[in-house]
Amino acid sequence: VVTGSGTDNTAVLEGFTITAGQDEGADPQGVGAGMLNVSGSPTLQNLRFIGNEANTLGGGMFNNTSSSPILTNVSFIANSSNNDGGGMANRQISNPTLINVRFIGNTASDNGGAINNIGSRPQLINAVFSQNTAVNSGGAIYNSSSDAELINVSFSQNTATVNGGGIFNFSSNPIISNSVFYENTVNGNVNSIANSSFFGGAPNVSYSYFDDASLSSGTVDGGNNLLGQANPFFNAANDDLRLLVFSTAIDAGNNVTNTEATDLAGNPRKFDDGAVSDTGNGTAPIIDMGAFERQTNSTTVLYVKSDAAT
């Protein structure tokens, strides 16, 4: 639908929806059905990529050959690829910056239901990955020779068939902080992060929340991770990943890693929930884990059953 090839970040796209793009050609065609960037790095703001389908790579967007667009307030919803990267694929030192983004319900017939990275290093801040699917590995993200940086990212109900319900790393060492992983599965079993046993993968994870009982083999524990957590108290089934009262992810992040003034909803970061102990790093107020910052103090909710007769 759109090409940003040959542009720099002074080229701006803002405020519309890119939808129903189809690129059914054979490789090297069949890429970037919604948007194609080759040696292009435009600025994208307040956009939605919905229902685009690529035959090979990047149903929503394909970035190739040092393409590093800047995306702010952008959503990728129900895009698909018959190969890799249902929402986005990045190749050949393409390092996009994604701030306040959503990847919901994207699918890949091979690797990386939402994003597939090979030889690229995107940075994601304040992002949600919910209900994305890869038939092979990396339900949300697949990294190959890609040291992506993920800050305050929420992963929920992403699925894969082979490895890495949330993230799969092949010869990759991403940095992950202040993030939440909940109900990401492989064949119904919780599997937030998986690393290749043959070609390595040593992500450094810190100040993050997992329903896994332990970090995956090869993962570097950067400290202050919450493991085996029962529920982060959000409504995952409806893609609502805002933290609810008394979540252990509240005031539990690392202030140093995220310098954005607002969260994914546009609310101020580092609200101090006075009813929750500060377990994170820095001077109060302490940042929450995940894409959203709780904006009110946690309180106990009382439910009163009334007598219909009175």
Helices and strands as residue ranges (DSSP letters): E 2-3, E 12-14, E 17-19, E 22-23, E 35-38, E 43-50, E 53-54, E 61-64, E 70-77, E 80-81, E 88-91, E 97-104, E 107-108, E 115-118, E 123-130, E 133-134, E 141-144, E 149-156, E 159-160, E 167-170, E 175-177, E 180-182, E 185-186, E 189-190, E 193-195, E 204-206, E 209-210, E 220-223, G 236-238
